[in-house]
Amino acid sequence: MHILRILALACTAALASGCGKDNAANQLPPLAIRGVDASFIPDIQAKGVTPFNDQGQRENMLATLKKAGVNAIRVRVWHSPADGVSGLPEVKAFADDIRSHGMKVWLTVHYADSWADPGKQPTPAAWAGLPFETLKDSVYQYTRQLMIALRPDIIQIGNEINGGLLWPQGRYDQPAQMKALLQQGILGARSTASNAQIMLHYAGYEGAPEFLNSLRDLDYDLIGISYYPNWHGRNLDDLDRGLRRLATDFGKPIILAETSYPFTFEWGDQTNNVIGTPAQILDEYPPTPQGQLDFLLRIRQIVANVPGGMGMCYWGAEWIAYKGPNATPDGSTWENQALWNLGHRALPAMKAFAE
C-alpha cells in the first residue's frame, strides 16, 4: 500500500478516536497532505526578491513554508511557454529544490502552453492539428517524459478538467475522446513504474459526482476538488456535504486541491486583483490576516472530518507583487490572497499548515 494511502487511513482512524475536534492553531486535525501551490517561486527568485518570515527576517520561501508545516508543493508545468516560466527546464530545477527542502512534489500538468482551467483548455501549439491518434500518443509520451524528468509524488492529469482538456478534440462535448486522452495520460504516468499517486481534478463540488462517474473505470488514485467561495458557493456546510458525497460515492481519498482567501482588499501593485469585494467572500470571515487564518482552519477541519479526507492545498500562496508596485497589467492579481502580506512578510495563515 502506498505511503499516502497509509497516511490517509491513519488520519481517518485518528479522527474516529476523537482527534481534531479543536481546530485551534496549536491543536489541528491531522492531514496527510498539507500543500501549497507555489509555482511562481522560481520567477520570484529570478527577479531577486526574497520575502520575510514571520520574524521579519529574509528567508527562502520554501524554507518558510517548510517550517510552517507545509509538506507538499504543487507546481504547474506548461508544454512550451513563451517566456520559459513553468516550462520543463524551470520546473525540473524547482522540483529538485522542493525535494532538497524535504517536501513532496505535486505536479499539475496543464497540457497547454499557458493557463488551462474550466474556461479554457488550449492545445499546445506543437500539437495543433494533429490527428486524434497522434494526439493520444503525444499525451502518453509527454506524460511519461514528465514522470521520468520530475519524479513527482502526485501527478494531476490535467488541471480543473470540468470541460475536458486539449480543446477541441478532448472537449466535454467529445466525451469518448476526452476519456481516451485522460487514459493516455494515466498510462504514461503508470508506465514508469513510479509510486506517484494519480489525481483527477475538478473545479467545485457541484457536478463533480456526475463527471467522475463518467470516468469511473479509469485507473486513478485521488480526487482533487477546487473550492473558492466566489465561484463554488458561499456555504461551507454545502462544501462539507459535497466532499462527503464524493467520498461515499467513489471510495477514493479526497484532497481539496485549490483554495484561497484574502487577508485584505488593498493592493501592492497596479494590476487589478481577482478578489476585492465583500460579495466575493464569506460573511463570517473578514478580509484580515485573522480572517484568512480562520477560514483555512475551518477548511482543514472540514477536509479532515471527511472519510478519506487526505489533504488540502492553498493556491497562489507565493504570488506576491514581486514585479514592483507599478506592475501593470502583468503583476499579481492574487497579492491580497498570498501567504505573505503586502510588505512580503509571512502571514499568520501559515499556522493552518502545522503538522
Residue frames relative to the residue before (quaternion, step in Angstrom):
aa qw qx qy qz dx dy dz
M 1.0000 0.0000 0.0000 0.0000 0.00 0.00 0.00
H 0.4900 -0.6801 0.4625 0.2887 3.58 -0.85 0.95
I 0.6277 -0.5877 0.3662 0.3556 3.56 -1.09 0.82
L 0.6389 0.5307 -0.3499 0.4332 3.62 1.00 -0.74
R 0.6408 0.5128 -0.3291 0.4670 3.57 1.04 -0.75
I 0.6238 0.5378 -0.3362 0.4568 3.57 1.04 -0.80
L 0.6621 0.5071 -0.3027 0.4614 3.55 0.94 -0.90
A 0.6346 0.5340 -0.3347 0.4473 3.57 1.00 -0.82
L 0.6616 0.4942 -0.3058 0.4740 3.57 0.97 -0.86
A 0.6248 0.5400 -0.3390 0.4506 3.58 1.05 -0.74
C 0.6297 0.5313 -0.3315 0.4597 3.56 1.03 -0.81
T 0.6594 0.5151 -0.3097 0.4516 3.55 0.92 -0.94
A 0.6544 0.5145 -0.3130 0.4572 3.58 0.96 -0.88
A 0.6497 0.5219 -0.3180 0.4520 3.56 0.98 -0.85
L 0.6545 0.5076 -0.3128 0.4649 3.55 0.99 -0.81
A 0.6314 0.5412 -0.3365 0.4418 3.59 1.01 -0.79
S 0.6967 0.4608 -0.2775 0.4746 3.59 1.12 -0.62
G 0.6748 -0.5267 0.2828 0.4327 3.55 1.29 0.16
C 0.4583 0.6867 -0.4537 0.3355 3.59 1.26 -0.01
G 0.8055 0.3456 -0.2229 0.4266 3.54 -1.17 0.63
K 0.4143 0.7129 -0.4892 0.2844 3.61 1.14 0.28
D 0.6990 0.3766 -0.2484 0.5548 3.58 1.18 -0.55
N 0.1937 -0.8193 0.5308 0.0973 3.57 -0.57 1.11
A 0.2719 0.7499 -0.5478 0.2524 3.59 1.12 0.53
A 0.6379 -0.5833 0.3467 0.3643 3.56 -1.10 0.74
N 0.7172 0.4160 -0.2644 0.4926 3.62 1.13 -0.48
Q 0.7492 0.2623 -0.1944 0.5763 3.62 1.22 0.19
L 0.1057 0.8522 -0.4957 0.1300 3.51 0.63 1.22
P 0.5120 -0.6083 0.4911 0.3559 3.58 -1.13 0.55
P 0.5211 -0.6767 0.4151 0.3133 3.60 -0.92 0.81
L 0.0124 -0.7526 0.6582 0.0160 3.52 -1.23 0.70
A 0.4615 -0.6989 0.4723 0.2747 3.57 -0.86 0.92
I 0.7753 0.2104 -0.1097 0.5853 3.58 1.04 -0.81
R 0.0190 0.7617 -0.6447 0.0612 3.54 -0.74 1.16
G 0.1103 0.8678 -0.4637 0.1403 3.51 0.23 1.33
V 0.1250 -0.7353 0.6504 0.1440 3.49 -1.39 0.16
D 0.3634 -0.6543 0.6036 0.2746 3.54 -1.22 0.55
A 0.0545 0.8089 -0.5758 0.1058 3.55 -0.63 1.17
S 0.1193 0.8767 -0.4595 0.0770 3.55 1.07 0.82
F 0.6659 0.5114 -0.3131 0.4439 3.61 1.15 -0.48
I 0.3941 0.7457 -0.4776 0.2461 3.64 1.18 -0.13
P 0.6586 0.4971 -0.3538 0.4403 3.68 0.77 -0.77
D 0.6716 0.4795 -0.3070 0.4742 3.60 0.97 -0.78
I 0.6083 0.5406 -0.3481 0.4654 3.59 1.07 -0.71
Q 0.6665 0.4917 -0.2985 0.4742 3.56 0.94 -0.89
A 0.6440 0.5328 -0.3195 0.4465 3.57 1.01 -0.81
K 0.6674 0.4819 -0.2876 0.4895 3.58 1.18 -0.58
G 0.5299 -0.6761 0.3827 0.3402 3.58 1.28 0.06
V 0.5041 0.6500 -0.4216 0.3818 3.59 1.22 0.40
T 0.0006 0.7713 -0.6361 0.0234 3.57 -0.87 1.01
P 0.2890 -0.7846 0.5234 0.1642 3.63 -0.39 1.18
F 0.5332 -0.6229 0.4848 0.3044 3.51 -1.41 0.00
N 0.4321 -0.6443 0.5484 0.3121 3.55 -1.21 0.48
D 0.7233 -0.4521 0.2817 0.4394 3.60 -1.24 -0.02
Q 0.6388 0.5054 -0.3271 0.4791 3.59 1.29 -0.10
G 0.5583 -0.6349 0.3728 0.3824 3.53 1.33 0.06
Q 0.5427 0.5934 -0.4054 0.4347 3.58 1.26 0.37
R 0.4920 -0.6399 0.4929 0.3249 3.58 -0.99 0.79
E 0.0898 0.8050 -0.5725 0.1267 3.54 -0.86 1.01
N 0.5904 -0.5561 0.4600 0.3613 3.54 -1.14 0.72
M 0.5201 -0.6777 0.4168 0.3107 3.58 -0.79 1.00
L 0.6384 0.5179 -0.3390 0.4575 3.61 0.96 -0.75
A 0.6370 0.5212 -0.3323 0.4606 3.59 1.00 -0.76
T 0.6426 0.5179 -0.3238 0.4626 3.60 0.97 -0.82
L 0.6692 0.4992 -0.2952 0.4646 3.57 0.93 -0.91
K 0.6417 0.5281 -0.3223 0.4533 3.57 0.95 -0.86
K 0.6699 0.4974 -0.2999 0.4625 3.58 0.90 -0.90
A 0.6464 0.5284 -0.3175 0.4496 3.58 1.12 -0.62
G 0.6256 -0.5510 0.3417 0.4339 3.60 1.22 -0.36
V 0.4366 0.6772 -0.4739 0.3552 3.58 1.24 0.01
N 0.0911 -0.8271 0.5538 0.0315 3.59 -0.84 0.95
A 0.7587 0.2329 -0.1828 0.5802 3.60 1.26 0.14
I 0.1641 -0.7664 0.6148 0.0881 3.56 -1.00 0.88
R 0.2479 -0.7588 0.5913 0.1144 3.52 -0.76 1.13
V 0.0109 0.8109 -0.5811 0.0683 3.56 -0.75 1.04
R 0.3378 -0.7447 0.5401 0.1992 3.58 -0.86 0.94
V 0.1276 -0.7501 0.6388 0.1141 3.52 -1.29 0.43
W 0.1862 -0.7591 0.6190 0.0771 3.53 -0.96 1.04
H 0.6051 -0.6128 0.3703 0.3480 3.56 -1.06 0.77
S 0.7957 -0.1340 0.1347 0.5751 3.61 0.57 -1.15
P 0.0533 -0.8335 0.5496 0.0196 3.61 0.44 1.16
A 0.5923 -0.6264 0.3832 0.3315 3.54 -1.01 0.86
D 0.7863 0.3136 -0.1622 0.5070 3.60 0.98 -0.81
G 0.5822 -0.6172 0.3600 0.3880 3.59 1.26 0.13
V 0.5222 0.6305 -0.4237 0.3878 3.60 1.22 -0.28
S 0.8318 0.0961 -0.1461 0.5268 3.57 -0.82 1.11
G 0.4330 0.6558 -0.4874 0.3805 3.57 1.17 0.54
L 0.7332 -0.4636 0.2723 0.4165 3.56 -1.25 0.36
P 0.6648 0.4936 -0.3527 0.4360 3.68 0.75 -0.79
E 0.6607 0.4940 -0.3129 0.4707 3.60 0.93 -0.86
V 0.6833 0.4906 -0.2931 0.4544 3.57 0.87 -0.95
K 0.5985 0.5609 -0.3640 0.4412 3.60 1.07 -0.67
A 0.6800 0.4682 -0.2931 0.4821 3.60 0.84 -0.91
F 0.6523 0.5210 -0.3104 0.4548 3.57 1.01 -0.82
A 0.6329 0.5294 -0.3345 0.4552 3.59 0.96 -0.82
D 0.6405 0.5096 -0.3244 0.4742 3.59 1.01 -0.78
D 0.6430 0.5203 -0.3141 0.4661 3.59 1.03 -0.80
I 0.6223 0.5403 -0.3328 0.4583 3.59 1.01 -0.84
R 0.6829 0.4812 -0.2892 0.4674 3.57 0.85 -0.96
S 0.6329 0.5429 -0.3391 0.4355 3.60 1.03 -0.73
H 0.6770 0.4496 -0.2775 0.5123 3.57 1.26 -0.43
G 0.5582 -0.6625 0.3627 0.3434 3.58 1.27 0.26
M 0.5775 0.5725 -0.3875 0.4343 3.58 1.13 0.62
K 0.5563 -0.6087 0.4603 0.3289 3.54 -1.26 0.50
V 0.3502 -0.7018 0.5825 0.2135 3.54 -1.27 0.56
W 0.0746 -0.7757 0.6265 -0.0151 3.55 -0.72 1.19
L 0.1420 -0.8390 0.5249 0.0219 3.55 -0.30 1.31
T 0.1438 -0.7645 0.6249 0.0654 3.55 -0.95 0.99
V 0.1648 -0.8050 0.5663 0.0643 3.57 -0.38 1.25
H 0.2462 -0.8103 0.5176 0.1216 3.58 -0.44 1.20
Y 0.2141 -0.7853 0.5467 0.1964 3.65 1.15 -0.42
A 0.6290 0.4453 -0.3320 0.5439 3.54 0.97 0.98
D 0.5308 -0.6253 0.4667 0.3309 3.57 -1.27 0.27
S 0.7649 0.1293 -0.0865 0.6251 3.57 1.31 -0.19
W 0.8300 -0.2357 0.1424 0.4851 3.59 -1.22 -0.42
A 0.0424 -0.7422 0.6684 0.0255 3.51 -1.16 0.84
D 0.1506 0.7713 -0.5956 0.1664 3.58 -0.82 1.04
P 0.7657 -0.3748 0.2102 0.4787 3.65 -1.16 -0.02
G 0.7175 0.4648 -0.2628 0.4473 3.59 1.09 -0.58
K 0.7977 0.0719 -0.0331 0.5978 3.57 1.23 -0.25
Q 0.0226 0.7682 -0.6375 0.0545 3.53 -1.02 0.92
P 0.0013 -0.8607 0.5090 -0.0080 3.61 0.60 1.12
T 0.4586 -0.6618 0.5222 0.2812 3.54 -1.06 0.78
P 0.5392 -0.6128 0.4503 0.3619 3.64 -0.94 0.74
A 0.6028 -0.5844 0.4027 0.3646 3.57 -1.06 0.75
A 0.6439 0.5469 -0.3245 0.4254 3.58 1.01 -0.76
W 0.7347 0.3885 -0.2220 0.5099 3.59 1.20 -0.47
A 0.3956 0.7448 -0.4699 0.2608 3.59 1.23 -0.01
G 0.8439 0.1924 -0.1549 0.4763 3.54 -0.96 0.94
L 0.4262 0.7032 -0.4780 0.3088 3.60 1.19 0.14
P 0.5228 -0.5819 0.5023 0.3685 3.60 -1.10 0.57
F 0.6431 -0.5790 0.3261 0.3805 3.55 -1.05 0.72
E 0.6480 0.5162 -0.3325 0.4506 3.61 0.90 -0.80
T 0.6479 0.4987 -0.3132 0.4832 3.59 1.04 -0.73
L 0.6220 0.5367 -0.3339 0.4621 3.57 1.06 -0.77
K 0.6310 0.5297 -0.3333 0.4584 3.58 0.95 -0.81
D 0.6700 0.4886 -0.3001 0.4715 3.58 0.91 -0.89
S 0.6198 0.5423 -0.3427 0.4521 3.59 1.06 -0.72
V 0.6354 0.5169 -0.3239 0.4734 3.58 0.99 -0.81
Y 0.6475 0.5195 -0.3130 0.4614 3.58 0.92 -0.90
Q 0.7204 0.4578 -0.2643 0.4489 3.57 0.69 -1.09
Y 0.6564 0.5130 -0.3114 0.4571 3.58 0.97 -0.84
T 0.6573 0.4974 -0.3170 0.4692 3.60 0.91 -0.84
R 0.6319 0.5232 -0.3252 0.4703 3.57 1.00 -0.79
Q 0.6340 0.5353 -0.3184 0.4583 3.57 0.99 -0.87
L 0.6616 0.5051 -0.3044 0.4632 3.58 0.94 -0.89
M 0.6404 0.5340 -0.3258 0.4456 3.56 0.95 -0.85
I 0.6790 0.4877 -0.2885 0.4668 3.57 0.91 -0.92
A 0.7150 0.4692 -0.2604 0.4481 3.58 0.89 -0.93
L 0.8132 0.3327 -0.1229 0.4613 3.56 0.89 -0.97
R 0.1820 -0.8372 0.4978 0.1346 3.60 1.24 -0.42
P 0.1015 0.8360 -0.5338 0.0767 3.61 0.74 0.97
D 0.4651 -0.6418 0.5336 0.2952 3.54 -1.31 0.42
I 0.7505 0.0997 -0.0584 0.6507 3.54 1.26 -0.63
I 0.0259 -0.7887 0.6139 0.0202 3.57 -1.02 0.77
Q 0.2554 -0.7461 0.5993 0.1379 3.53 -0.94 0.99
I 0.2750 -0.7237 0.6085 0.1739 3.56 -0.93 0.92
G 0.8077 -0.0099 -0.0549 0.5869 3.53 0.22 1.34
N 0.3129 -0.7409 0.5715 0.1632 3.53 -1.30 0.43
E 0.8316 -0.1208 0.0351 0.5410 3.58 -0.67 1.16
I 0.1047 0.8702 -0.4671 0.1163 3.53 0.72 1.18
N 0.1153 0.8194 -0.5473 0.1260 3.60 1.03 0.75
G 0.7829 0.3150 -0.1475 0.5158 3.55 0.93 -0.92
G 0.6461 -0.4925 0.3203 0.4872 3.55 1.25 0.33
L 0.3507 -0.7008 0.5708 0.2451 3.54 -1.24 -0.52
L 0.8247 0.2308 -0.1627 0.4901 3.55 -1.30 0.30
W 0.0355 0.8226 -0.5616 0.0815 3.53 0.67 1.17
P 0.5893 -0.1641 -0.7870 -0.0806 1.54 -2.12 1.35
Q 0.5554 0.6737 -0.3954 0.2853 3.61 1.12 -0.50
G 0.7797 0.3048 -0.1747 0.5183 3.59 1.06 -0.66
R 0.3164 0.7721 -0.4937 0.2449 3.56 1.23 0.46
Y 0.7029 -0.5006 0.3199 0.3913 3.56 -1.28 0.51
D 0.6811 0.4785 -0.3035 0.4638 3.62 1.09 -0.59
Q 0.6541 0.3602 -0.3125 0.5872 3.55 1.36 0.34
P 0.0631 -0.8790 0.4683 0.0635 3.60 0.74 1.05
A 0.6415 0.5192 -0.3449 0.4471 3.61 0.97 -0.71
Q 0.6791 0.4714 -0.2930 0.4804 3.57 0.98 -0.82
M 0.5921 0.5530 -0.3625 0.4607 3.60 1.06 -0.68
K 0.6839 0.4885 -0.2816 0.4630 3.55 0.85 -0.99
A 0.6427 0.5291 -0.3228 0.4504 3.58 0.99 -0.78
L 0.6539 0.5009 -0.3136 0.4724 3.58 1.01 -0.76
L 0.6308 0.5145 -0.3286 0.4790 3.58 1.00 -0.77
Q 0.6325 0.5420 -0.3212 0.4506 3.54 1.02 -0.83
Q 0.6639 0.4976 -0.3095 0.4646 3.58 0.97 -0.81
G 0.6208 0.5251 -0.3425 0.4707 3.57 1.07 -0.67
I 0.6506 0.5105 -0.3052 0.4722 3.55 0.98 -0.87
L 0.6609 0.5015 -0.3071 0.4663 3.59 0.91 -0.90
G 0.6346 0.5268 -0.3306 0.4588 3.58 1.02 -0.75
A 0.6595 0.4972 -0.3012 0.4766 3.56 1.03 -0.79
R 0.6870 0.4827 -0.2841 0.4629 3.59 0.94 -0.85
S 0.5961 0.6331 -0.3580 0.3401 3.59 1.08 -0.70
T 0.6702 0.5203 -0.3030 0.4340 3.59 1.16 -0.43
A 0.4127 -0.7256 0.4495 0.3181 3.59 1.30 0.04
S 0.3356 0.7407 -0.5045 0.2903 3.57 1.15 0.65
N 0.4432 -0.6666 0.5284 0.2829 3.55 -1.28 0.39
A 0.3313 0.7694 -0.4919 0.2373 3.58 1.26 0.20
Q 0.3812 -0.6929 0.5654 0.2342 3.53 -1.12 0.75
I 0.2843 -0.7681 0.5579 0.1335 3.57 -0.92 0.97
M 0.1347 -0.8111 0.5688 0.0193 3.55 -0.82 1.09
L 0.1733 -0.6994 0.6771 0.1493 3.51 -1.29 0.60
H 0.1816 -0.8332 0.5222 0.0086 3.54 -0.75 1.14
Y 0.0534 -0.7960 0.6016 -0.0404 3.54 -0.74 1.20
A 0.3725 -0.7291 0.5312 0.2179 3.59 -0.98 0.84
G 0.8018 0.1686 -0.1713 0.5471 3.57 -0.52 1.22
Y 0.4443 -0.6881 0.5045 0.2732 3.56 -1.26 0.38
E 0.6075 0.5180 -0.3695 0.4754 3.60 1.14 -0.44
G 0.7762 0.2785 -0.2371 0.5137 3.55 -0.79 1.01
A 0.5430 0.6484 -0.3965 0.3572 3.58 1.18 -0.42
P 0.6467 0.5211 -0.3618 0.4235 3.68 0.84 -0.75
E 0.6771 0.4832 -0.3036 0.4646 3.57 0.89 -0.90
F 0.6426 0.5279 -0.3215 0.4528 3.58 0.96 -0.85
L 0.7190 0.4455 -0.2607 0.4654 3.57 0.77 -1.00
N 0.5879 0.5730 -0.3753 0.4303 3.57 1.12 -0.57
S 0.6513 0.5163 -0.3148 0.4585 3.58 1.08 -0.69
L 0.7250 0.3779 -0.2150 0.5342 3.58 1.30 -0.30
R 0.2576 0.8421 -0.4541 0.1352 3.54 1.32 0.26
D 0.7293 0.4416 -0.2588 0.4539 3.61 0.99 -0.71
L 0.4754 0.6418 -0.4655 0.3813 3.61 1.20 0.20
D 0.4466 -0.7136 0.4910 0.2240 3.54 -1.12 0.77
Y 0.3113 0.7310 -0.5517 0.2539 3.57 0.15 1.27
D 0.4749 -0.7293 0.4473 0.2063 3.55 -1.25 0.50
L 0.8240 0.2019 -0.0339 0.5283 3.55 0.92 -0.96
I 0.2736 -0.7109 0.6209 0.1847 3.53 -1.23 0.63
G 0.1091 -0.7837 0.6102 0.0395 3.54 -0.79 1.08
I 0.0670 -0.7964 0.6010 -0.0061 3.57 -0.91 0.97
S 0.2852 -0.7181 0.6052 0.1917 3.57 -1.06 0.80
Y 0.0302 0.7798 -0.6249 -0.0194 3.55 -1.18 0.62
Y 0.0932 0.7416 -0.6564 0.1027 3.53 -0.75 1.20
P 0.5148 -0.6714 0.4230 0.3243 3.63 -0.70 0.96
N 0.6435 0.5603 -0.3292 0.4045 3.59 0.97 -0.81
W 0.7948 0.3047 -0.1379 0.5063 3.58 1.04 -0.76
H 0.8043 0.3328 -0.1311 0.4746 3.58 1.04 -0.66
G 0.7409 -0.4173 0.2307 0.4730 3.58 1.14 0.44
R 0.3073 -0.7829 0.5238 0.1350 3.53 -0.97 0.93
N 0.5950 0.5257 -0.3709 0.4816 3.55 1.10 0.73
L 0.2994 -0.7948 0.5007 0.1672 3.58 -0.35 1.20
D 0.5601 0.5700 -0.4022 0.4469 3.60 1.17 -0.36
D 0.6267 0.5202 -0.3346 0.4741 3.58 1.07 -0.68
L 0.6135 0.5307 -0.3445 0.4726 3.58 1.03 -0.74
D 0.6323 0.5401 -0.3207 0.4535 3.57 0.92 -0.91
R 0.6875 0.4740 -0.2829 0.4718 3.57 0.84 -0.98
G 0.6479 0.5360 -0.3212 0.4356 3.57 0.98 -0.81
L 0.6725 0.4819 -0.2945 0.4784 3.58 0.95 -0.86
R 0.6383 0.5231 -0.3324 0.4566 3.59 1.01 -0.76
R 0.6274 0.5289 -0.3436 0.4567 3.59 1.02 -0.73
L 0.6466 0.5138 -0.3235 0.4619 3.58 0.96 -0.83
A 0.6463 0.5191 -0.3231 0.4566 3.57 0.95 -0.84
T 0.6735 0.4941 -0.2890 0.4677 3.57 0.98 -0.87
D 0.7192 0.4794 -0.2604 0.4302 3.58 0.82 -1.00
F 0.8263 0.2773 -0.1073 0.4782 3.58 0.94 -0.83
G 0.3249 -0.8003 0.4686 0.1855 3.62 1.19 -0.24
K 0.5525 0.5823 -0.4082 0.4348 3.57 1.14 0.60
P 0.5980 -0.5501 0.4219 0.4022 3.60 -1.13 0.48
I 0.2653 -0.7636 0.5774 0.1148 3.54 -1.08 0.87
I 0.0285 -0.7674 0.6403 0.0159 3.55 -1.00 0.88
L 0.3286 -0.6882 0.6041 0.2311 3.55 -0.94 0.88
A 0.2212 -0.8650 0.4423 0.0848 3.53 0.08 1.39
E 0.7957 0.0573 -0.0471 0.6011 3.59 1.19 -0.40
T 0.2499 0.7068 -0.6503 0.1226 3.50 -1.15 0.80
S 0.0335 0.7839 -0.6200 -0.0034 3.59 -1.28 0.20
Y 0.0633 -0.7904 0.6082 0.0366 3.54 -1.30 0.23
P 0.4643 -0.7063 0.4540 0.2821 3.61 -0.96 0.78
F 0.2880 -0.7228 0.5984 0.1912 3.53 -1.21 0.62
T 0.7764 0.0562 -0.0464 0.6261 3.58 1.34 -0.09
F 0.3589 -0.6798 0.5766 0.2766 3.54 -1.33 0.16
E 0.4627 0.6541 -0.4552 0.3884 3.59 1.28 0.23
W 0.2939 -0.7616 0.5543 0.1624 3.57 -1.27 0.04
G 0.3266 -0.7631 0.5324 0.1660 3.55 -1.25 0.48
D 0.7624 0.1566 -0.1680 0.6050 3.57 1.28 0.06
Q 0.6296 -0.5855 0.3810 0.3402 3.56 -1.29 0.05
T 0.4960 0.6119 -0.4465 0.4245 3.58 1.24 0.41
N 0.5030 -0.6781 0.4438 0.3004 3.59 -0.78 1.01
N 0.3722 -0.7239 0.5399 0.2143 3.56 -1.03 0.82
V 0.5726 -0.6100 0.4371 0.3300 3.54 -1.16 0.69
I 0.7844 0.2116 -0.0890 0.5763 3.58 0.95 -0.91
G 0.2268 0.8112 -0.5100 0.1744 3.56 -0.71 1.02
T 0.7127 0.3844 -0.2664 0.5228 3.61 1.23 0.25
P 0.6272 -0.5583 0.3819 0.3862 3.63 -1.13 0.51
A 0.6163 0.5715 -0.3527 0.4113 3.59 1.06 -0.63
Q 0.6724 0.5110 -0.2907 0.4497 3.60 1.21 -0.37
I 0.7407 0.3628 -0.2113 0.5245 3.59 1.22 -0.21
L 0.6239 -0.5509 0.4103 0.3726 3.56 -1.31 -0.09
D 0.5540 -0.6484 0.4128 0.3198 3.56 -0.90 0.95
E 0.7109 0.4913 -0.2698 0.4247 3.58 0.96 -0.84
Y 0.7357 0.3285 -0.2106 0.5536 3.60 1.26 -0.20
P 0.2376 -0.8031 0.5295 0.1345 3.61 -0.18 1.23
P 0.5451 -0.6194 0.4476 0.3448 3.61 -1.21 0.42
T 0.3803 0.6816 -0.5108 0.3603 3.53 0.47 1.30
P 0.6645 -0.4767 0.3561 0.4521 3.63 -1.16 0.21
Q 0.6659 0.4806 -0.3101 0.4790 3.60 0.97 -0.77
G 0.6377 0.5274 -0.3277 0.4559 3.58 0.99 -0.77
Q 0.6316 0.5249 -0.3224 0.4709 3.58 1.01 -0.77
L 0.6586 0.4970 -0.2991 0.4794 3.58 0.95 -0.90
D 0.6759 0.4996 -0.3068 0.4465 3.60 0.82 -0.93
F 0.6113 0.5384 -0.3462 0.4653 3.59 1.04 -0.73
L 0.7018 0.4690 -0.2817 0.4563 3.59 0.82 -0.94
L 0.6130 0.5336 -0.3528 0.4637 3.58 1.08 -0.64
R 0.6483 0.5044 -0.3097 0.4790 3.57 1.04 -0.76
I 0.6269 0.5241 -0.3321 0.4711 3.58 1.00 -0.80
R 0.6546 0.5100 -0.3205 0.4569 3.57 0.90 -0.88
Q 0.6431 0.5232 -0.3211 0.4578 3.56 0.96 -0.83
I 0.6450 0.5237 -0.3224 0.4536 3.59 0.93 -0.89
V 0.6980 0.4737 -0.2851 0.4552 3.58 0.76 -1.03
A 0.6739 0.5121 -0.3052 0.4364 3.58 0.89 -0.90
N 0.7011 0.4664 -0.2691 0.4674 3.59 1.09 -0.61
V 0.5298 0.5879 -0.4203 0.4438 3.59 1.26 -0.06
P 0.4863 -0.6438 0.4867 0.3350 3.64 -0.82 0.83
G 0.8068 0.1642 -0.1569 0.5454 3.55 -0.62 1.13
G 0.3922 0.7109 -0.4940 0.3109 3.59 1.23 0.15
M 0.1525 -0.8671 0.4740 0.0176 3.54 -0.38 1.26
G 0.8204 -0.1795 0.1401 0.5246 3.58 1.00 -0.60
M 0.2400 -0.7357 0.6101 0.1702 3.48 -1.41 0.01
C 0.1317 -0.7821 0.6060 0.0606 3.53 -1.24 0.49
Y 0.2945 -0.7548 0.5682 0.1438 3.54 -0.96 0.97
W 0.2611 -0.7906 0.5363 0.1385 3.57 -0.75 1.05
G 0.8227 0.2115 -0.1755 0.4976 3.56 -1.04 0.86
A 0.2052 0.8223 -0.5090 0.1507 3.57 1.19 0.50
E 0.7734 0.3913 -0.1610 0.4719 3.55 0.98 -0.94
W 0.5587 0.6841 -0.3633 0.2965 3.58 1.26 -0.38
I 0.0449 0.8049 -0.5787 0.1235 3.53 0.52 1.29
A 0.5881 -0.5524 0.4415 0.3925 3.59 -1.29 0.13
Y 0.0579 0.8722 -0.4809 0.0679 3.55 0.62 1.18
K 0.6283 0.5357 -0.3473 0.4445 3.59 1.25 -0.16
G 0.6692 -0.5160 0.2803 0.4554 3.55 1.30 0.22
P 0.6556 -0.5722 0.3349 0.3614 3.58 -1.17 0.54
N 0.7150 0.4435 -0.2641 0.4715 3.61 1.14 -0.44
A 0.3762 0.7623 -0.4658 0.2460 3.58 1.27 0.09
T 0.2892 0.7077 -0.6040 0.2253 3.54 -0.76 1.11
P 0.6226 -0.2344 -0.7462 -0.0232 1.62 -1.81 1.71
D 0.6194 0.5992 -0.3242 0.3902 3.60 1.25 0.00
G 0.3513 0.7157 -0.5252 0.2976 3.57 1.02 0.79
S 0.7011 -0.4255 0.3357 0.4634 3.56 -1.14 -0.61
T 0.2476 -0.7450 0.6044 0.1358 3.54 -0.95 0.97
W 0.7056 0.4735 -0.2046 0.4858 3.56 1.34 -0.13
E 0.3520 0.7959 -0.4551 0.1884 3.60 1.29 -0.04
N 0.7021 0.4512 -0.2715 0.4793 3.60 1.08 -0.69
Q 0.6807 0.4097 -0.3029 0.5263 3.57 1.30 0.24
A 0.4336 0.6987 -0.4623 0.3319 3.58 1.27 0.11
L 0.5051 -0.6272 0.4915 0.3315 3.57 -1.32 0.06
W 0.6316 0.3786 -0.3421 0.5837 3.54 1.33 0.46
N 0.4729 -0.7037 0.4471 0.2851 3.60 -0.92 0.82
L 0.7391 -0.4256 0.2749 0.4439 3.58 -1.26 -0.02
G 0.6579 0.4492 -0.3041 0.5224 3.56 1.30 -0.22
H 0.5024 -0.6954 0.3755 0.3507 3.55 1.40 0.27
R 0.4774 0.6331 -0.4620 0.3973 3.57 1.08 0.77
A 0.5652 -0.6295 0.4152 0.3345 3.58 -0.95 0.91
L 0.3617 -0.7678 0.5070 0.1506 3.54 -0.95 1.03
P 0.6519 -0.5219 0.3775 0.4004 3.62 -1.21 0.40
A 0.5354 0.6507 -0.4051 0.3546 3.64 1.14 -0.55
M 0.5614 0.6102 -0.3989 0.3917 3.60 1.12 -0.44
K 0.5404 0.6280 -0.4005 0.3913 3.59 1.20 -0.39
A 0.5912 0.6009 -0.3616 0.3982 3.58 1.17 -0.50
F 0.6832 0.4797 -0.2849 0.4712 3.61 1.24 -0.24
A 0.3581 0.7598 -0.4816 0.2503 3.57 1.24 0.10
E 0.5552 -0.6291 0.4271 0.3370 3.57 -1.05 0.73
